[in-house]
Amino acid sequence: MAVRSCLQWPDKRLRSAAQEVSEITDEVRAVWTDLIDTMDAMPGVGMGANQIGVMLRLAVVDGSTERGKATRMANPEVLHKSIELREHEEASPNLPGVSAKIKRPRAVTVKYMDEQGAWVEKDFVGIEATSVQHQIDHLNGKLYIHHLSKMKRDMLIKKSQKMAAASCGCGSCG
């Protein structure tokens, strides 16, 4: 379908919870395809629909090395989390040029509606567990920076905005 533009922080849609999906339609499938195309173009390992301005609880995750194995999820929710945490450097195209180490459960069991509209429970481990939790945060109106102290969060936001203004070249940004 298409690679979509990612919203830039502090767009209100990134700070708002996405709406539940009641059924899997052709429109939903098209959004999933755009999410995969956009994720692969970055390249990334996951993407939530509100990152591209679609306010539906849709996400994709693909941590495979060969790609093309994305899990498409509607209304994902974590049912179980491992006690063991995993630290990973996280970033987002919505706040470009910055990243931070975040600790999240190493494994999660997630319930979601699949492409056929069936409810599925799936275990995610490692990078895919990190990514699915990161995407659910997006769908809830949070970014990875919300897991940081206010001081660290503000510093990353300011740095990202300064980098965006410098690359803009218009002279009036930042």
LINDABEL-V375370 format. One record per backbone hydrogen bond with DSSP energy under -1.0 kcal/mol. CO is the residue of the C=O (numbers start at 0). NH is the residue of the N-H. Records with the same first field share a line. If there is no record, write none. Layout:
CO=NH, NH
//
This chain:
7=10
10=13
11=14
18=56
24=28
25=29
26=30
27=31
28=32
29=33
30=34
31=35
32=36
33=37
34=38
35=39
36=40
37=41
38=43
44=61
46=59
47=50
48=51, 53
49=52
50=6
53=55
54=18
55=57
56=74
57=48
58=72
59=46
60=70
70=60
72=58
73=112
76=110
79=108
83=105
85=103
87=101
89=99
91=94
93=8
99=89
101=87
103=85
105=125
106=81
107=123
108=78, 79
109=121
110=76
111=119
112=73
113=116
117=113
119=111
121=109
123=107
124=127
125=129
126=130
127=131
128=132
129=133
130=134
131=135
132=136
133=137
134=138
135=139
136=141
137=140
138=17
142=145
143=146
144=147
148=152
149=153
150=154
151=155
152=156
153=157
154=158
155=159
156=160
157=161
158=162
159=163
160=164
161=165
162=166
163=167
164=168
//
